[in-house]
Amino acid sequence: MWADPFGRPTINLLIMKKSKTIKDKRALIFTAHPDDHLLCAGTLMLLKEKGFKITEVVFTGGEQSVWFGSDNSVIDKEALKSERKKEISKASRIIGIDETIFLGEPDSEVTRSLNLIHRIMAIVREVRPSIIFTLHYNDYHPDHRAVATIVTEAVDRASWSVAPHLGESHRADMLLYTDGEYLCRADFLVDISKFEPKIEKAMDAYGSQMREKHRRLSRSIRAYRGFFKRSNVAEAFEIGERYPIDLELFSLLS
């Protein structure tokens, strides 16, 4: 571990490794609810453009959320779950996500269990991604924080020589936490300016969840990150502990 001049611990930024040639371009994203992938949609579009296959794992159906345009006092949870599944299907096509896996965990009740850890490990070992994205462990929603914690543990354990019945061990080259409504530590920024119109179309897909105030928040975060990237808009990521920067993968996103 290194320390910066102010005594704050920093991990990864000064520890870099030269990767092998990227033969299998696969990205895996873990989210808590349908629409969470909007937090890194531009970067996913960039990877898709560069030939990556993208798989998303959604923990819940988002059935405990609001439903704009309906009577929120009498929301049918199963109907909302169905609606949100239609919305994520449409948005995923716009973003370029190839496969979506729904875990079926109860919304607002995501909790660590060994069974859930094993399910994530099995997916990581089957997909064998180079890059893994997940939500931030300090974001506002308890499901976001729970997913980040569970995924961090499971991704690490997937690289160990344990539970061989879940598949051959696999270690991803990069683990990245996204921005949320609470901004993450920006270890690096990705210029997504060319994808801004498509991001707006992806937001259009979420009629049950998206109002103009949510669009303004999303745009302002991208614009804020773009200011420091010296681009129109950008997305920020924090690099997971014990994941040295892979220079070849990093160059794809720089």
Beta strands, then each sheet from edge to edge (+ up, - down):
strand 1: 2-3
strand 2: 9-10
strand 3: 16-17
strand 4: 26-31
strand 5: 53-60
strand 6: 99-105
strand 7: 131-134
strand 8: 174-178
strand 9: 188-191
strand 10: 234-239
strand 11: 245-246
sheet 1: 1+ 2-
sheet 2: 3+ 11+
sheet 3: 6+ 5+ 4+ 7+ 8+ 10- 9+
end
